[in-house]
Amino acid sequence: MLLDFNLSMFCVRVKIALAEKGVQFENREEDLVNTKSALLLQMNPVHKKVPVLIHNGKPISESLIIVEYIDETWRDRAPLLPTDPYQRAQARFWADFVDHKVTSIFIFEYSYTSYVECHILQHYFTLFFFFICHIISYINLSLLH
Ligand SMILES: N[C@@H](CCC(=O)N[C@@H](CS)C(=O)NCC(=O)O)C(=O)O
């Protein structure tokens, strides 16, 4: 089951990863504007945020951690991270960079200039990883925010 919010790009990361793997799942939409469900508070007591993937009754939180969990759990199909340890480290480095730098520009320094810069950077990264590094999937999911 996925605790979801349909406007959240963090949730979209997880839904794309599940779709890539061909995993069926039950979707439960959270009402983040009014009241968070008791299930969300119980499953993610630290951050109280979506997405939360509940697999075999156990919760996994934080979108990129969930994407890695999905990749490792259904490792027989559609790999999201490279197999080579160095390339995996590179993919994690850039995903972490996007989460800490690009996303924070978008959220905290919201202005027309930073918005444009952010999106130029985002498209640059997408093209770079897609066409040059072939480490597209995990990185591209991180670029959704
Ligand atoms: N770092 C988290 C961010 C998740 C996040 O910010 N989720 C938002 C929806 S986009 C949320 O649940 N917000 C509720 C709140 O802040 O109380 C991730 O990657 O999963």
The ligand as an ORCA input file, in Angstrom:
! r2SCAN-3c Opt
* xyz 0 1
  N      12.017     14.212      1.838
  C      10.677     13.706      1.732
  C       9.730     14.844      1.435
  C       8.270     14.378      1.505
  C       7.324     15.571      1.575
  O       7.742     16.740      1.713
  N       6.024     15.265      1.485
  C       5.023     16.303      1.600
  C       4.059     16.226      0.425
  S       4.905     16.824     -1.045
  C       4.197     16.091      2.857
  O       3.837     14.988      3.205
  N       3.900     17.194      3.540
  C       3.109     17.164      4.744
  C       3.698     18.047      5.820
  O       4.693     18.720      5.561
  O       3.144     18.065      6.903
  C      10.640     12.621      0.651
  O      11.503     12.650     -0.232
  O       9.774     11.730      0.726
*
